Amino acid sequence: MAVNAGPKKGFIEILSGKNKMQQIEILYFPPEYSIEKSNTFAEISIPGLESPYMQYVKGNAGSITLEAFYDTYEEGTDVRRFTKQLSELMNIDPELDAPPPLRFIWGMPSEEPFIGVLERLTTRFTMFSSNGIPVRARLSITLKEFKMELNERERNKQSPDRTKVYVTKQGDSLWSIAYKEYGDPALWRHIADKNRIYDPRLLEPGMELIIPSLE
C-alpha cells in the first residue's frame, strides 16, 4: 500500500534510551511511503474433508519503507550532519544494549502509531561542493515493527471471559465452530464436552451451543 501526498516533513521519534524523546526531522522524496504486513497460517487436516482448514498462527512483523532526501547545497554545509542522525539509530544504545525503539510520525497522529526499529539504511550522496563535501543525499529507510505492548484487539483477545452461546446454522460443524471461536478447529472437543455432544457430525440448525472459555 502506498500513501501519497504533497512534499511534507515527518519525524522519527526515539522512544527510550539516552536520546529518549528526541525527534529527527526527515523530508520525503518521493512523497510516499510503503507499508508491508503479512500473516502466517498453518494447514489443519481433518479426516473426511476435501481440503484442510487454515489455522491462523501469528501476524508477522510489519515494515515501513521510505526515501528521505536532504539538500544543503544552498547553505554550503555538510549534509552528513543530517544523515548521521539517522545512521546512528542503527547503533547500540548503552542504556538498552540494543538499538532504540522508534515511533514513525507522518502528517497527522495515528490511533495506532507505527513503532519500530531501524532495520536497514542505505545512504547515497548525489552532489558535492567544489571542495568535496557532500551537499545532497538520498536515504532508503526500512523500519521494522517492534512490539512494546498489546494493542486493543490483542487485549480483548486476552479477556478471560469468552464463554457465550452460539446458534448453529446449516452447514455448521464442531470443527468449523471451533475455528470461528478459537481460531483452531482441533479444539472442537471443548465445545462437544461442554454440550454433551457424543457425535460431532450430528448438528442441526438452530441448536444453542455453549462456547466455553479456554482458560
Phi and psi restraints in degrees (value plus and minus 20) as a CYANA .aco file:
   2 ALA   PHI    -139.3   -99.3
   2 ALA   PSI     119.8   159.8
   3 VAL   PHI    -132.1   -92.1
   3 VAL   PSI     104.3   144.3
   4 ASN   PHI    -133.4   -93.4
   4 ASN   PSI     126.4   166.4
   5 ALA   PHI    -185.3  -145.3
   5 ALA   PSI     155.0   195.0
   6 GLY   PHI     -90.0   -50.0
   6 GLY   PSI     146.5   186.5
   7 PRO   PHI     -75.1   -35.1
   7 PRO   PSI     111.3   151.3
   8 LYS   PHI    -171.9  -131.9
   8 LYS   PSI     145.9   185.9
   9 LYS   PHI    -122.2   -82.2
   9 LYS   PSI     131.8   171.8
  10 GLY   PHI    -158.7  -118.7
  10 GLY   PSI    -194.0  -154.0
  11 PHE   PHI    -159.1  -119.1
  11 PHE   PSI     130.7   170.7
  12 ILE   PHI    -135.4   -95.4
  12 ILE   PSI      98.1   138.1
  13 GLU   PHI    -123.2   -83.2
  13 GLU   PSI     112.5   152.5
  14 ILE   PHI    -103.3   -63.3
  14 ILE   PSI     105.6   145.6
  15 LEU   PHI    -113.1   -73.1
  15 LEU   PSI     -44.0    -4.0
  16 SER   PHI    -177.0  -137.0
  16 SER   PSI     149.2   189.2
  17 GLY   PHI      80.6   120.6
  17 GLY   PSI    -189.2  -149.2
  18 LYS   PHI     -87.1   -47.1
  18 LYS   PSI     -44.9    -4.9
  19 ASN   PHI    -128.2   -88.2
  19 ASN   PSI      10.7    50.7
  20 LYS   PHI     -74.4   -34.4
  20 LYS   PSI     117.1   157.1
  21 MET   PHI      58.4    98.4
  21 MET   PSI     -23.1    16.9
  22 GLN   PHI     -90.3   -50.3
  22 GLN   PSI     117.1   157.1
  23 GLN   PHI    -132.7   -92.7
  23 GLN   PSI     109.6   149.6
  24 ILE   PHI    -125.1   -85.1
  24 ILE   PSI      98.2   138.2
  25 GLU   PHI    -100.7   -60.7
  25 GLU   PSI     115.3   155.3
  26 ILE   PHI    -151.6  -111.6
  26 ILE   PSI     131.7   171.7
  27 LEU   PHI    -136.3   -96.3
  27 LEU   PSI     104.4   144.4
  28 TYR   PHI    -102.8   -62.8
  28 TYR   PSI     121.4   161.4
  29 PHE   PHI    -175.4  -135.4
  29 PHE   PSI      95.4   135.4
  30 PRO   PHI     -90.6   -50.6
  30 PRO   PSI     150.5   190.5
  31 PRO   PHI     -96.5   -56.5
  31 PRO   PSI      47.6    87.6
  32 GLU   PHI    -179.2  -139.2
  32 GLU   PSI     141.9   181.9
  33 TYR   PHI    -163.5  -123.5
  33 TYR   PSI     139.0   179.0
  34 SER   PHI    -135.1   -95.1
  34 SER   PSI     118.5   158.5
  35 ILE   PHI    -134.7   -94.7
  35 ILE   PSI     111.6   151.6
  36 GLU   PHI    -143.2  -103.2
  36 GLU   PSI     112.6   152.6
  37 LYS   PHI    -164.1  -124.1
  37 LYS   PSI     119.8   159.8
  38 SER   PHI    -161.7  -121.7
  38 SER   PSI     141.4   181.4
  39 ASN   PHI    -142.1  -102.1
  39 ASN   PSI     138.2   178.2
  40 THR   PHI    -133.4   -93.4
  40 THR   PSI     108.4   148.4
  41 PHE   PHI    -141.2  -101.2
  41 PHE   PSI     132.5   172.5
  42 ALA   PHI    -141.8  -101.8
  42 ALA   PSI     125.9   165.9
  43 GLU   PHI    -105.5   -65.5
  43 GLU   PSI     109.5   149.5
  44 ILE   PHI    -132.1   -92.1
  44 ILE   PSI      92.2   132.2
  45 SER   PHI    -105.0   -65.0
  45 SER   PSI     104.5   144.5
  46 ILE   PHI    -133.4   -93.4
  46 ILE   PSI     105.3   145.3
  47 PRO   PHI     -75.1   -35.1
  47 PRO   PSI     114.9   154.9
  48 GLY   PHI      73.5   113.5
  48 GLY   PSI     -30.4     9.6
  49 LEU   PHI    -114.1   -74.1
  49 LEU   PSI     125.8   165.8
  50 GLU   PHI     -93.0   -53.0
  50 GLU   PSI     -46.3    -6.3
  51 SER   PHI    -162.4  -122.4
  51 SER   PSI     133.0   173.0
  52 PRO   PHI     -96.6   -56.6
  52 PRO   PSI     138.2   178.2
  53 TYR   PHI     -94.2   -54.2
  53 TYR   PSI     128.8   168.8
  54 MET   PHI    -120.4   -80.4
  54 MET   PSI      97.2   137.2
  55 GLN   PHI    -120.5   -80.5
  55 GLN   PSI     106.7   146.7
  56 TYR   PHI     -88.5   -48.5
  56 TYR   PSI     107.5   147.5
  57 VAL   PHI    -120.1   -80.1
  57 VAL   PSI     -75.5   -35.5
  58 LYS   PHI    -188.5  -148.5
  58 LYS   PSI     140.4   180.4
  59 GLY   PHI    -110.4   -70.4
  59 GLY   PSI     118.6   158.6
  60 ASN   PHI    -107.5   -67.5
  60 ASN   PSI     138.1   178.1
  61 ALA   PHI     -81.0   -41.0
  61 ALA   PSI     111.8   151.8
  62 GLY   PHI    -101.0   -61.0
  62 GLY   PSI     151.9   191.9
  63 SER   PHI    -167.9  -127.9
  63 SER   PSI     132.8   172.8
  64 ILE   PHI    -142.2  -102.2
  64 ILE   PSI     112.7   152.7
  65 THR   PHI    -142.2  -102.2
  65 THR   PSI     113.2   153.2
  66 LEU   PHI    -173.0  -133.0
  66 LEU   PSI     147.9   187.9
  67 GLU   PHI    -135.7   -95.7
  67 GLU   PSI     115.3   155.3
  68 ALA   PHI    -131.2   -91.2
  68 ALA   PSI     127.3   167.3
  69 PHE   PHI    -151.4  -111.4
  69 PHE   PSI     108.5   148.5
  70 TYR   PHI    -145.1  -105.1
  70 TYR   PSI     120.4   160.4
  71 ASP   PHI    -161.9  -121.9
  71 ASP   PSI      94.8   134.8
  72 THR   PHI    -137.8   -97.8
  72 THR   PSI       3.0    43.0
  73 TYR   PHI     -80.6   -40.6
  73 TYR   PSI     -68.1   -28.1
  74 GLU   PHI     -86.0   -46.0
  74 GLU   PSI     -54.1   -14.1
  75 GLU   PHI     -94.0   -54.0
  75 GLU   PSI     -46.5    -6.5
  76 GLY   PHI      54.5    94.5
  76 GLY   PSI       0.7    40.7
  77 THR   PHI    -124.6   -84.6
  77 THR   PSI     147.5   187.5
  78 ASP   PHI     -94.8   -54.8
  78 ASP   PSI     101.0   141.0
  79 VAL   PHI     -89.8   -49.8
  79 VAL   PSI     -34.9     5.1
  80 ARG   PHI     -88.0   -48.0
  80 ARG   PSI     -35.3     4.7
  81 ARG   PHI     -88.3   -48.3
  81 ARG   PSI     -41.2    -1.2
  82 PHE   PHI    -111.3   -71.3
  82 PHE   PSI     -66.0   -26.0
  83 THR   PHI     -86.1   -46.1
  83 THR   PSI     -48.5    -8.5
  84 LYS   PHI     -84.2   -44.2
  84 LYS   PSI     -53.3   -13.3
  85 GLN   PHI     -79.0   -39.0
  85 GLN   PSI     -59.1   -19.1
  86 LEU   PHI     -97.5   -57.5
  86 LEU   PSI     -63.1   -23.1
  87 SER   PHI     -83.1   -43.1
  87 SER   PSI     -50.5   -10.5
  88 GLU   PHI     -89.7   -49.7
  88 GLU   PSI     -36.4     3.6
  89 LEU   PHI     -90.1   -50.1
  89 LEU   PSI     -31.7     8.3
  90 MET   PHI    -103.6   -63.6
  90 MET   PSI     -34.2     5.8
  91 ASN   PHI    -100.6   -60.6
  91 ASN   PSI     138.4   178.4
  92 ILE   PHI     -95.9   -55.9
  92 ILE   PSI     106.4   146.4
  93 ASP   PHI     -99.4   -59.4
  93 ASP   PSI     107.4   147.4
  94 PRO   PHI     -82.7   -42.7
  94 PRO   PSI     -44.7    -4.7
  95 GLU   PHI    -101.5   -61.5
  95 GLU   PSI     -39.1     0.9
  96 LEU   PHI    -132.7   -92.7
  96 LEU   PSI     -37.6     2.4
  97 ASP   PHI      38.5    78.5
  97 ASP   PSI       9.8    49.8
  98 ALA   PHI    -186.7  -146.7
  98 ALA   PSI     141.7   181.7
  99 PRO   PHI     -81.6   -41.6
  99 PRO   PSI     129.6   169.6
 100 PRO   PHI     -95.2   -55.2
 100 PRO   PSI     129.4   169.4
 101 PRO   PHI     -92.3   -52.3
 101 PRO   PSI     130.0   170.0
 102 LEU   PHI    -151.7  -111.7
 102 LEU   PSI     134.2   174.2
 103 ARG   PHI    -133.7   -93.7
 103 ARG   PSI     107.7   147.7
 104 PHE   PHI    -112.4   -72.4
 104 PHE   PSI     103.7   143.7
 105 ILE   PHI    -144.3  -104.3
 105 ILE   PSI     108.3   148.3
 106 TRP   PHI    -162.6  -122.6
 106 TRP   PSI      96.3   136.3
 107 GLY   PHI      52.2    92.2
 107 GLY   PSI    -122.4   -82.4
 108 MET   PHI    -121.7   -81.7
 108 MET   PSI     131.6   171.6
 109 PRO   PHI     -87.5   -47.5
 109 PRO   PSI     129.0   169.0
 110 SER   PHI    -125.4   -85.4
 110 SER   PSI     130.1   170.1
 111 GLU   PHI     -84.5   -44.5
 111 GLU   PSI     -53.2   -13.2
 112 GLU   PHI    -146.6  -106.6
 112 GLU   PSI      63.6   103.6
 113 PRO   PHI     -83.1   -43.1
 113 PRO   PSI     133.7   173.7
 114 PHE   PHI    -100.1   -60.1
 114 PHE   PSI      98.3   138.3
 115 ILE   PHI    -127.2   -87.2
 115 ILE   PSI     108.5   148.5
 116 GLY   PHI    -176.7  -136.7
 116 GLY   PSI    -194.3  -154.3
 117 VAL   PHI    -145.0  -105.0
 117 VAL   PSI     136.1   176.1
 118 LEU   PHI     -97.4   -57.4
 118 LEU   PSI      87.4   127.4
 119 GLU   PHI    -107.8   -67.8
 119 GLU   PSI     -57.8   -17.8
 120 ARG   PHI    -168.2  -128.2
 120 ARG   PSI     119.9   159.9
 121 LEU   PHI    -164.2  -124.2
 121 LEU   PSI     104.4   144.4
 122 THR   PHI    -141.4  -101.4
 122 THR   PSI     104.9   144.9
 123 THR   PHI    -133.2   -93.2
 123 THR   PSI     107.8   147.8
 124 ARG   PHI    -140.5  -100.5
 124 ARG   PSI     101.5   141.5
 125 PHE   PHI    -110.1   -70.1
 125 PHE   PSI     101.5   141.5
 126 THR   PHI    -132.4   -92.4
 126 THR   PSI     -26.8    13.2
 127 MET   PHI    -172.1  -132.1
 127 MET   PSI     124.9   164.9
 128 PHE   PHI    -152.5  -112.5
 128 PHE   PSI     130.6   170.6
 129 SER   PHI     -95.5   -55.5
 129 SER   PSI     154.3   194.3
 130 SER   PHI     -82.0   -42.0
 130 SER   PSI     -44.4    -4.4
 131 ASN   PHI    -119.1   -79.1
 131 ASN   PSI      -5.0    35.0
 132 GLY   PHI      69.8   109.8
 132 GLY   PSI     -15.3    24.7
 133 ILE   PHI    -100.6   -60.6
 133 ILE   PSI     109.0   149.0
 134 PRO   PHI     -88.5   -48.5
 134 PRO   PSI     112.4   152.4
 135 VAL   PHI    -143.5  -103.5
 135 VAL   PSI     -25.0    15.0
 136 ARG   PHI    -159.2  -119.2
 136 ARG   PSI     123.2   163.2
 137 ALA   PHI    -171.2  -131.2
 137 ALA   PSI     125.1   165.1
 138 ARG   PHI    -138.0   -98.0
 138 ARG   PSI     115.5   155.5
 139 LEU   PHI    -142.4  -102.4
 139 LEU   PSI     108.5   148.5
 140 SER   PHI    -116.0   -76.0
 140 SER   PSI     100.4   140.4
 141 ILE   PHI    -139.6   -99.6
 141 ILE   PSI     112.6   152.6
 142 THR   PHI    -144.1  -104.1
 142 THR   PSI     100.9   140.9
 143 LEU   PHI    -124.6   -84.6
 143 LEU   PSI     109.6   149.6
 144 LYS   PHI    -121.3   -81.3
 144 LYS   PSI     114.3   154.3
 145 GLU   PHI     -77.8   -37.8
 145 GLU   PSI     118.0   158.0
 146 PHE   PHI    -151.6  -111.6
 146 PHE   PSI      97.7   137.7
 147 LYS   PHI    -107.0   -67.0
 147 LYS   PSI     103.3   143.3
 148 MET   PHI    -127.4   -87.4
 148 MET   PSI     -43.1    -3.1
 149 GLU   PHI    -182.3  -142.3
 149 GLU   PSI     146.9   186.9
 150 LEU   PHI     -90.6   -50.6
 150 LEU   PSI     121.4   161.4
 151 ASN   PHI    -104.1   -64.1
 151 ASN   PSI     158.4   198.4
 152 GLU   PHI     -81.7   -41.7
 152 GLU   PSI     -60.9   -20.9
 153 ARG   PHI     -83.7   -43.7
 153 ARG   PSI     -60.3   -20.3
 154 GLU   PHI     -91.1   -51.1
 154 GLU   PSI     -55.7   -15.7
 155 ARG   PHI     -84.5   -44.5
 155 ARG   PSI     -58.5   -18.5
 156 ASN   PHI     -85.1   -45.1
 156 ASN   PSI     -57.1   -17.1
 157 LYS   PHI     -86.2   -46.2
 157 LYS   PSI     -48.9    -8.9
 158 GLN   PHI    -101.7   -61.7
 158 GLN   PSI     -22.9    17.1
 159 SER   PHI     -78.9   -38.9
 159 SER   PSI     112.3   152.3
 160 PRO   PHI     -92.3   -52.3
 160 PRO   PSI     -39.0     1.0
 161 ASP   PHI    -119.2   -79.2
 161 ASP   PSI      72.4   112.4
 162 ARG   PHI    -135.9   -95.9
 162 ARG   PSI     -13.5    26.5
 163 THR   PHI     -88.4   -48.4
 163 THR   PSI     110.8   150.8
 164 LYS   PHI    -178.1  -138.1
 164 LYS   PSI     157.5   197.5
 165 VAL   PHI    -128.0   -88.0
 165 VAL   PSI     114.5   154.5
 166 TYR   PHI    -138.5   -98.5
 166 TYR   PSI     108.6   148.6
 167 VAL   PHI    -117.0   -77.0
 167 VAL   PSI     100.6   140.6
 168 THR   PHI     -91.7   -51.7
 168 THR   PSI     135.1   175.1
 169 LYS   PHI    -155.1  -115.1
 169 LYS   PSI     152.1   192.1
 170 GLN   PHI     -76.6   -36.6
 170 GLN   PSI     110.4   150.4
 171 GLY   PHI      72.5   112.5
 171 GLY   PSI     -26.4    13.6
 172 ASP   PHI     -89.2   -49.2
 172 ASP   PSI     129.1   169.1
 173 SER   PHI    -158.3  -118.3
 173 SER   PSI     143.0   183.0
 174 LEU   PHI     -83.0   -43.0
 174 LEU   PSI     -52.3   -12.3
 175 TRP   PHI     -85.1   -45.1
 175 TRP   PSI     -65.0   -25.0
 176 SER   PHI     -89.6   -49.6
 176 SER   PSI     -55.7   -15.7
 177 ILE   PHI     -87.0   -47.0
 177 ILE   PSI     -61.9   -21.9
 178 ALA   PHI     -81.9   -41.9
 178 ALA   PSI     -57.0   -17.0
 179 TYR   PHI     -86.2   -46.2
 179 TYR   PSI     -62.9   -22.9
 180 LYS   PHI     -84.9   -44.9
 180 LYS   PSI     -61.3   -21.3
 181 GLU   PHI    -107.9   -67.9
 181 GLU   PSI     -55.6   -15.6
 182 TYR   PHI    -132.6   -92.6
 182 TYR   PSI     -34.6     5.4
 183 GLY   PHI      61.2   101.2
 183 GLY   PSI      -9.4    30.6
 184 ASP   PHI    -169.5  -129.5
 184 ASP   PSI      89.3   129.3
 185 PRO   PHI     -84.7   -44.7
 185 PRO   PSI     -40.7    -0.7
 186 ALA   PHI     -90.3   -50.3
 186 ALA   PSI     -29.8    10.2
 187 LEU   PHI    -112.7   -72.7
 187 LEU   PSI      -1.2    38.8
 188 TRP   PHI     -81.0   -41.0
 188 TRP   PSI     -47.6    -7.6
 189 ARG   PHI     -86.2   -46.2
 189 ARG   PSI     -47.6    -7.6
 190 HIS   PHI     -80.2   -40.2
 190 HIS   PSI     -61.1   -21.1
 191 ILE   PHI     -91.7   -51.7
 191 ILE   PSI     -62.4   -22.4
 192 ALA   PHI     -81.1   -41.1
 192 ALA   PSI     -65.5   -25.5
 193 ASP   PHI     -85.4   -45.4
 193 ASP   PSI     -61.7   -21.7
 194 LYS   PHI     -84.6   -44.6
 194 LYS   PSI     -53.8   -13.8
 195 ASN   PHI    -123.8   -83.8
 195 ASN   PSI     -11.6    28.4
 196 ARG   PHI      34.7    74.7
 196 ARG   PSI      27.6    67.6
 197 ILE   PHI    -119.3   -79.3
 197 ILE   PSI      98.8   138.8
 198 TYR   PHI    -117.6   -77.6
 198 TYR   PSI     -39.2     0.8
 199 ASP   PHI    -144.1  -104.1
 199 ASP   PSI      83.6   123.6
 200 PRO   PHI     -84.7   -44.7
 200 PRO   PSI     -31.5     8.5
 201 ARG   PHI    -105.9   -65.9
 201 ARG   PSI     -33.3     6.7
 202 LEU   PHI    -116.2   -76.2
 202 LEU   PSI      58.7    98.7
 203 LEU   PHI    -137.9   -97.9
 203 LEU   PSI     114.0   154.0
 204 GLU   PHI    -133.9   -93.9
 204 GLU   PSI     127.1   167.1
 205 PRO   PHI     -78.3   -38.3
 205 PRO   PSI     119.5   159.5
 206 GLY   PHI      73.4   113.4
 206 GLY   PSI     -22.1    17.9
 207 MET   PHI     -90.7   -50.7
 207 MET   PSI     118.8   158.8
 208 GLU   PHI    -118.5   -78.5
 208 GLU   PSI      93.6   133.6
 209 LEU   PHI    -127.6   -87.6
 209 LEU   PSI     116.7   156.7
 210 ILE   PHI    -103.2   -63.2
 210 ILE   PSI     104.8   144.8
 211 ILE   PHI    -118.2   -78.2
 211 ILE   PSI      83.2   123.2
 212 PRO   PHI     -95.1   -55.1
 212 PRO   PSI     135.5   175.5
 213 SER   PHI     -88.4   -48.4
 213 SER   PSI     125.5   165.5
 214 LEU   PHI    -100.8   -60.8
 214 LEU   PSI     -38.1     1.9
